[in-house]
Amino acid sequence: MFKNLLSSIGFEDLTVDTRINQTNYRLGDTIEGIVELSGQTGHIEYIEIQLVERQENTDESSDIQSFDHIISRVHLTPETDETIRFQLDAGHDIKSILNQFFIMTHVYIANSVDAYDEDEIFFSQP
């Protein structure tokens, strides 16, 4: 889908792939991964990677089904490297390990529609 979105906005030869070392973590771990870029990266302003906790909304009078709580984030600037390493702190600000967790990648593209990607991860008891 990411390639299709970029093709539709005129960046057909740009691909971005986020890879993390594992999908299961403990509270306080450091999440390490890489962002792989190929093609024309000159249009990318920056890349933001977030660890997000998705919490169910229990308010029955609300139309909103869930809330996203950003636990940590990092901004990356592509330069000449096609592989950019990143680290996110899982922190201790997690409300419940029973909620859903995502690594969300947001690619900010100059004068165009931004692109998003999210990958689910899981937390276990320490």
Backbone as a printed PyTorch tensor [residue, N CA C, xyz], in Angstrom:
tensor([[[  0.8240,  -1.1920,   0.0000],
         [  0.0000,   0.0000,   0.0000],
         [  0.8670,   1.2540,   0.0000]],

        [[  1.9860,   1.2260,   0.7360],
         [  2.8430,   2.4110,   0.8100],
         [  3.3540,   2.7660,  -0.5740]],

        [[  3.7830,   1.7790,  -1.3630],
         [  4.2860,   2.0450,  -2.7030],
         [  3.1720,   2.6250,  -3.5680]],

        [[  1.9450,   2.1040,  -3.4260],
         [  0.8230,   2.6290,  -4.1980],
         [  0.5400,   4.0790,  -3.8440]],

        [[  0.6070,   4.4290,  -2.5720],
         [  0.3670,   5.8100,  -2.1600],
         [  1.4290,   6.7230,  -2.7460]],

        [[  2.6830,   6.3280,  -2.6560],
         [  3.7430,   7.1700,  -3.2010],
         [  3.6450,   7.2680,  -4.7160]],

        [[  3.2370,   6.1880,  -5.3750],
         [  3.0610,   6.2450,  -6.8200],
         [  1.9780,   7.2410,  -7.1870]],

        [[  0.9100,   7.2770,  -6.4130],
         [ -0.2020,   8.1570,  -6.7410],
         [  0.1350,   9.6250,  -6.5370]],

        [[  1.1920,   9.9230,  -5.7710],
         [  1.5530,  11.3250,  -5.5770],
         [  2.8670,  11.6720,  -6.2810]],

        [[  3.3440,  10.7830,  -7.1420],
         [  4.4670,  11.1280,  -7.9960],
         [  5.8480,  10.7860,  -7.4750]],

        [[  5.9570,   9.9140,  -6.4780],
         [  7.2520,   9.4830,  -5.9630],
         [  7.3850,   7.9740,  -6.1490]],

        [[  7.1940,   7.5380,  -7.3760],
         [  7.0910,   6.1120,  -7.6760],
         [  8.3120,   5.3030,  -7.2630]],

        [[  9.5130,   5.8840,  -7.3490],
         [ 10.7030,   5.0990,  -7.0580],
         [ 11.1800,   5.2220,  -5.6160]],

        [[ 10.4060,   5.8440,  -4.7270],
         [ 10.7720,   5.9530,  -3.3200],
         [ 10.0730,   4.8650,  -2.5210]],

        [[ 10.8670,   4.1130,  -1.7440],
         [ 10.2840,   3.1410,  -0.8300],
         [ 10.8590,   3.3500,   0.5590]],

        [[ 10.0280,   3.1750,   1.5660],
         [ 10.4280,   3.3250,   2.9620],
         [  9.9410,   2.0880,   3.7020]],

        [[ 10.8380,   1.4430,   4.4390],
         [ 10.4840,   0.2480,   5.1910],
         [ 11.0460,   0.3700,   6.6000]],

        [[ 10.1890,   0.2070,   7.6100],
         [ 10.5970,   0.2540,   9.0160],
         [ 10.7300,  -1.1780,   9.5240]],

        [[ 11.8740,  -1.4720,  10.1280],
         [ 12.1130,  -2.8200,  10.6620],
         [ 12.5480,  -2.7020,  12.1190]],

        [[ 11.9550,  -3.5410,  12.9610],
         [ 12.3500,  -3.5940,  14.3660],
         [ 12.9180,  -4.9780,  14.6530]],

        [[ 13.7600,  -5.0520,  15.6960],
         [ 14.4710,  -6.2890,  16.0000],
         [ 13.5590,  -7.4110,  16.4770]],

        [[ 12.4790,  -7.0700,  17.1470],
         [ 11.5780,  -8.0790,  17.7020],
         [ 10.1950,  -7.4520,  17.8540]],

        [[  9.1990,  -8.2570,  18.2040],
         [  7.8470,  -7.7160,  18.3960],
         [  7.3840,  -7.8320,  19.8420]],

        [[  8.1340,  -8.5150,  20.6930],
         [  7.7730,  -8.6560,  22.1070],
         [  8.8140,  -7.9610,  22.9770]],

        [[  8.3290,  -7.1130,  23.9040],
         [  9.2050,  -6.3200,  24.7680],
         [  8.7090,  -6.3640,  26.2030]],

        [[  9.5850,  -5.9390,  27.0990],
         [  9.2440,  -5.7430,  28.5100],
         [  9.2970,  -4.2550,  28.7920]],

        [[  8.5880,  -3.8150,  29.8200],
         [  8.6080,  -2.4030,  30.1920],
         [ 10.0360,  -1.9750,  30.4860]],

        [[ 10.4180,  -0.8100,  30.0040],
         [ 11.7560,  -0.3000,  30.2220],
         [ 12.7630,  -0.7020,  29.1650]],

        [[ 12.4010,  -1.6270,  28.2680],
         [ 13.3050,  -2.0210,  27.1870],
         [ 13.5390,  -0.8540,  26.2280]],

        [[ 14.5910,  -0.9530,  25.4780],
         [ 14.8380,  -0.0250,  24.3740],
         [ 14.4650,  -0.7310,  23.0820]],

        [[ 13.6030,  -0.1090,  22.3190],
         [ 13.1820,  -0.6610,  21.0360],
         [ 14.1420,  -0.1270,  19.9840]],

        [[ 14.8160,  -1.0350,  19.2910],
         [ 15.7800,  -0.6530,  18.2730],
         [ 15.2930,  -1.1190,  16.9160]],

        [[ 15.5840,  -0.3140,  15.9130],
         [ 15.1970,  -0.6830,  14.5620],
         [ 15.8970,   0.1720,  13.5410]],

        [[ 15.5100,  -0.0280,  12.2990],
         [ 16.0640,   0.7580,  11.2010],
         [ 14.9440,   1.1870,  10.2620]],

        [[ 15.1780,   2.2940,   9.5980],
         [ 14.3240,   2.7350,   8.5040],
         [ 15.1710,   2.6170,   7.2560]],

        [[ 14.6800,   1.8550,   6.2940],
         [ 15.3990,   1.6690,   5.0360],
         [ 14.7430,   2.5240,   3.9580]],

        [[ 15.5410,   3.3460,   3.3000],
         [ 15.0680,   4.2170,   2.2290],
         [ 15.7170,   3.7920,   0.9290]],

        [[ 14.9560,   3.8160,  -0.1390],
         [ 15.5420,   3.5980,  -1.4590],
         [ 14.7970,   4.4670,  -2.4620]],

        [[ 15.5080,   4.9200,  -3.4420],
         [ 14.9120,   5.7950,  -4.4430],
         [ 15.2050,   7.2460,  -4.1430]],

        [[ 14.3610,   8.1230,  -4.6280],
         [ 14.5230,   9.5710,  -4.4790],
         [ 14.0950,  10.0080,  -3.0810]],

        [[ 15.0590,  10.2520,  -2.2030],
         [ 14.7520,  10.6620,  -0.8320],
         [ 14.8060,  12.1730,  -0.6570]],

        [[ 15.1260,  12.9070,  -1.7090],
         [ 15.2860,  14.3540,  -1.6100],
         [ 14.0170,  15.1000,  -1.2440]],

        [[ 12.8600,  14.4830,  -1.4140],
         [ 11.5900,  15.1380,  -1.0970],
         [ 11.1670,  14.9330,   0.3550]],

        [[ 11.8810,  14.0780,   1.0920],
         [ 11.5180,  13.8120,   2.4840],
         [ 12.0660,  14.9210,   3.3670]],

        [[ 11.1720,  15.5710,   4.1260],
         [ 11.6110,  16.5990,   5.0700],
         [ 12.1840,  15.9400,   6.3170]],

        [[ 11.4360,  15.0340,   6.9150],
         [ 11.9340,  14.2410,   8.0400],
         [ 10.9930,  13.0730,   8.2670]],

        [[ 11.4400,  12.1520,   9.1150],
         [ 10.6640,  10.9610,   9.4650],
         [ 10.4810,  10.9710,  10.9720]],

        [[  9.2570,  10.7330,  11.4220],
         [  8.9890,  10.6400,  12.8550],
         [  8.5350,   9.2210,  13.1650]],

        [[  9.1580,   8.6370,  14.1860],
         [  8.7800,   7.3060,  14.6410],
         [  8.2650,   7.4370,  16.0700]],

        [[  7.1030,   6.8310,  16.3350],
         [  6.4750,   6.9350,  17.6510],
         [  6.1360,   5.5540,  18.1860]],

        [[  6.2550,   5.4040,  19.4990],
         [  5.6850,   4.2610,  20.1940],
         [  4.3530,   4.7450,  20.7590]],

        [[  3.2620,   4.1080,  20.3360],
         [  1.9200,   4.5630,  20.6760],
         [  1.1720,   3.4590,  21.4180]],

        [[  0.4920,   3.8530,  22.5000],
         [ -0.3970,   2.9460,  23.2240],
         [ -1.8270,   3.3090,  22.8510]],

        [[ -2.5630,   2.3470,  22.3080],
         [ -3.9580,   2.5680,  21.9200],
         [ -4.8500,   2.0350,  23.0400]],

        [[ -5.5920,   2.9630,  23.6390],
         [ -6.4020,   2.6650,  24.8140],
         [ -7.8740,   2.7730,  24.4520]],

        [[ -8.6520,   1.7800,  24.8370],
         [-10.0910,   1.7740,  24.5570],
         [-10.7850,   2.8830,  25.3410]],

        [[-11.7090,   3.5740,  24.6900],
         [-12.5090,   4.6040,  25.3380],
         [-13.7210,   3.9340,  25.9870]],

        [[-13.8330,   4.0400,  27.2930],
         [-14.9220,   3.3920,  28.0190],
         [-16.1380,   4.2920,  28.2120]],

        [[-16.0730,   5.5170,  27.6920],
         [-17.1920,   6.4570,  27.7930],
         [-18.2470,   6.0840,  26.7560]],

        [[-19.3680,   5.5210,  27.2020],
         [-20.4080,   5.0520,  26.2970],
         [-21.1170,   6.1870,  25.5590]],

        [[-21.0180,   7.4120,  26.0620],
         [-21.6700,   8.5360,  25.3880],
         [-20.7980,   9.1300,  24.2770]],

        [[-19.5930,   8.6170,  24.1090],
         [-18.6580,   9.1480,  23.1210],
         [-18.6720,   8.2990,  21.8440]],

        [[-18.4770,   8.9550,  20.7060],
         [-18.3600,   8.2510,  19.4300],
         [-16.9310,   7.7760,  19.1640]],

        [[-15.9910,   8.2360,  19.9570],
         [-14.5860,   7.8650,  19.7900],
         [-14.3590,   6.5100,  20.4520]],

        [[-13.8170,   5.5620,  19.6770],
         [-13.6360,   4.2090,  20.1890],
         [-12.3440,   4.0110,  20.9600]],

        [[-11.2980,   4.7790,  20.6160],
         [-10.0210,   4.6000,  21.2990],
         [ -9.2280,   5.8970,  21.2910]],

        [[ -8.2280,   5.9410,  22.1730],
         [ -7.3130,   7.0720,  22.2720],
         [ -5.8960,   6.5660,  22.0340]],

        [[ -5.1060,   7.3450,  21.3380],
         [ -3.6910,   7.0290,  21.1530],
         [ -2.8700,   7.8890,  22.0920]],

        [[ -2.0370,   7.2340,  22.8890],
         [ -1.1530,   7.9080,  23.8360],
         [  0.2830,   7.6960,  23.3550]],

        [[  0.9850,   8.7830,  23.0340],
         [  2.3590,   8.6780,  22.5650],
         [  3.2790,   8.4710,  23.7680]],

        [[  3.9870,   7.3720,  23.7760],
         [  4.8890,   7.0410,  24.8710],
         [  6.2800,   7.6190,  24.6220]],

        [[  6.7780,   7.4840,  23.4000],
         [  8.0570,   8.0860,  23.0420],
         [  8.0850,   8.3110,  21.5380]],

        [[  8.9920,   9.2080,  21.1190],
         [  9.1270,   9.5180,  19.6930],
         [ 10.5360,   9.9370,  19.3800]],

        [[ 10.8950,   9.8040,  18.1120],
         [ 12.1940,  10.2350,  17.6250],
         [ 12.0070,  10.7890,  16.2140]],

        [[ 12.7460,  11.8610,  15.9110],
         [ 12.7450,  12.4490,  14.5680],
         [ 14.0320,  12.0510,  13.8620]],

        [[ 13.9060,  11.6240,  12.6250],
         [ 15.0430,  11.2150,  11.8190],
         [ 15.1230,  12.1020,  10.5840]],

        [[ 16.3280,  12.4530,  10.1830],
         [ 16.5250,  13.2540,   8.9820],
         [ 17.3400,  12.4400,   7.9930]],

        [[ 16.7540,  12.0870,   6.8550],
         [ 17.5310,  11.3290,   5.8740],
         [ 18.6110,  12.2070,   5.2700]],

        [[ 19.7970,  11.6530,   5.1800],
         [ 20.9040,  12.3840,   4.5620],
         [ 21.3680,  11.5540,   3.3810]],

        [[ 22.5810,  11.1170,   3.4060],
         [ 23.0640,  10.3020,   2.2940],
         [ 22.8590,   8.8190,   2.5450]],

        [[ 22.6780,   8.4250,   3.8070],
         [ 22.4940,   7.0110,   4.1260],
         [ 21.1110,   6.5450,   3.7050]],

        [[ 21.0400,   5.3250,   3.2240],
         [ 19.7540,   4.7390,   2.8910],
         [ 19.1970,   3.9310,   4.0510]],

        [[ 20.0100,   3.7020,   5.0880],
         [ 19.5690,   2.9940,   6.2820],
         [ 19.8100,   3.9010,   7.4860]],

        [[ 18.7370,   4.1790,   8.2270],
         [ 18.8310,   5.0560,   9.3900],
         [ 18.4340,   4.2460,  10.6180]],

        [[ 19.3180,   4.1820,  11.5860],
         [ 19.0300,   3.4590,  12.8340],
         [ 18.2590,   4.3680,  13.7900]],

        [[ 17.3920,   3.7420,  14.6120],
         [ 16.6750,   4.5150,  15.6220],
         [ 16.5000,   3.6930,  16.8810]],

        [[ 16.2530,   4.4030,  17.9860],
         [ 15.9440,   3.7830,  19.2710],
         [ 14.7630,   4.5220,  19.8870]],

        [[ 13.8690,   3.7660,  20.4930],
         [ 12.7420,   4.3230,  21.2400],
         [ 12.7670,   3.7420,  22.6400]],

        [[ 12.5330,   4.5680,  23.6260],
         [ 12.4680,   4.1220,  25.0100],
         [ 11.0450,   3.6680,  25.2950]],

        [[ 10.8870,   2.4180,  25.7330],
         [  9.5600,   1.9160,  26.0670],
         [  9.0290,   2.5780,  27.3190]],

        [[  9.9090,   3.1160,  28.1270],
         [  9.5080,   3.9110,  29.2850],
         [  8.6610,   3.1670,  30.2910]],

        [[  8.1810,   3.9290,  31.2430],
         [  7.3210,   3.3660,  32.2910],
         [  5.9890,   4.0930,  32.3280]],

        [[  5.6680,   4.7970,  31.2430],
         [  4.4520,   5.5960,  31.1680],
         [  3.3140,   4.8200,  30.5170]],

        [[  3.3980,   3.5030,  30.5010],
         [  2.3840,   2.6660,  29.8860],
         [  1.2450,   2.4550,  30.8740]],

        [[  0.0270,   2.6280,  30.3880],
         [ -1.1450,   2.5060,  31.2620],
         [ -1.4610,   1.0470,  31.5800]],

        [[ -1.3950,   0.1670,  30.5730],
         [ -1.6530,  -1.2560,  30.7840],
         [ -1.0250,  -2.0570,  29.6460]],

        [[ -0.3360,  -3.1390,  29.9770],
         [  0.2540,  -3.9560,  28.9160],
         [ -0.8200,  -4.7240,  28.1440]],

        [[ -2.0760,  -4.6600,  28.5920],
         [ -3.1750,  -5.3150,  27.8870],
         [ -3.6890,  -4.4800,  26.7150]],

        [[ -3.3040,  -3.1930,  26.6480],
         [ -3.6950,  -2.3370,  25.5240],
         [ -2.9130,  -2.7300,  24.2790]],

        [[ -3.2860,  -2.1520,  23.1420],
         [ -2.5450,  -2.3680,  21.9050],
         [ -1.4150,  -1.3540,  21.8120]],

        [[ -0.2920,  -1.7730,  21.2070],
         [  0.8750,  -0.9070,  21.0480],
         [  1.3370,  -0.9610,  19.5940]],

        [[  1.7580,   0.1930,  19.0870],
         [  2.1800,   0.2860,  17.6960],
         [  3.4550,   1.1150,  17.5780]],

        [[  4.2880,   0.7370,  16.6350],
         [  5.3710,   1.5850,  16.1790],
         [  4.8130,   2.2770,  14.9400]],

        [[  4.6540,   3.5980,  15.0140],
         [  4.0750,   4.3520,  13.9020],
         [  5.1680,   5.1680,  13.2270]],

        [[  5.2740,   5.0180,  11.9300],
         [  6.2360,   5.7620,  11.1350],
         [  5.4710,   6.7740,  10.2950]],

        [[  5.8710,   8.0260,  10.3980],
         [  5.2400,   9.1160,   9.6560],
         [  6.3270,   9.7680,   8.8110]],

        [[  6.1750,   9.6870,   7.5040],
         [  7.1400,  10.2680,   6.5760],
         [  6.5650,  11.5900,   6.0800]],

        [[  7.2480,  12.6820,   6.4210],
         [  6.8260,  14.0170,   6.0010],
         [  7.4720,  14.3160,   4.6560]],

        [[  6.6510,  14.4780,   3.6250],
         [  7.1380,  14.7150,   2.2740],
         [  6.8020,  16.1510,   1.8830]],

        [[  7.8010,  16.8800,   1.4000],
         [  7.6410,  18.2920,   1.0510],
         [  6.5880,  18.4580,  -0.0460]],

        [[  5.6650,  19.3980,   0.1830],
         [  4.6520,  19.7740,  -0.8000],
         [  3.8320,  18.5910,  -1.3080]],

        [[  3.5070,  17.6740,  -0.4250],
         [  2.7630,  16.5020,  -0.8500],
         [  2.0080,  15.8940,   0.3230]],

        [[  1.3510,  14.7970,   0.0640],
         [  0.6260,  14.0560,   1.0870],
         [  1.6290,  13.2190,   1.8750]],

        [[  1.5790,  13.3120,   3.1980],
         [  2.4740,  12.5240,   4.0340],
         [  2.0580,  11.0530,   3.9960]],

        [[  2.9730,  10.1790,   4.3510],
         [  2.7160,   8.7500,   4.3600],
         [  2.8600,   8.2070,   5.7790]],

        [[  2.0840,   7.1720,   6.0960],
         [  2.0730,   6.5780,   7.4300],
         [  2.2360,   5.0710,   7.3370]],

        [[  2.7760,   4.4980,   8.3950],
         [  2.8850,   3.0490,   8.5140],
         [  2.7920,   2.7280,  10.0020]],

        [[  2.1360,   1.6280,  10.3390],
         [  2.1170,   1.2150,  11.7480],
         [  2.2630,  -0.2900,  11.8350]],

        [[  3.0670,  -0.7010,  12.8350],
         [  3.3250,  -2.1130,  13.0910],
         [  3.0550,  -2.3870,  14.5550]],

        [[  2.2890,  -3.4260,  14.8310],
         [  1.9290,  -3.7510,  16.2120],
         [  3.0670,  -4.4620,  16.9230]],

        [[  3.2740,  -4.1020,  18.1920],
         [  4.2140,  -4.7940,  19.0680],
         [  3.4840,  -5.1720,  20.3470]],

        [[  4.1220,  -5.9740,  21.1880],
         [  3.4820,  -6.4640,  22.3970],
         [  4.4140,  -6.3080,  23.5920]],

        [[  3.8180,  -6.1230,  24.7720],
         [  4.5690,  -6.0400,  26.0220],
         [  4.1620,  -7.1890,  26.9260]],

        [[  5.1280,  -7.7220,  27.6700],
         [  4.8620,  -8.7800,  28.6410],
         [  5.2770,  -8.3120,  30.0180]],

        [[  4.8990,  -9.0500,  31.0210],
         [  5.2490,  -8.7150,  32.4030],
         [  6.7560,  -8.7500,  32.5710]],

        [[  7.3140,  -7.8730,  33.4180],
         [  8.7700,  -7.8890,  33.6560],
         [  9.2530,  -9.1620,  34.3000]]])
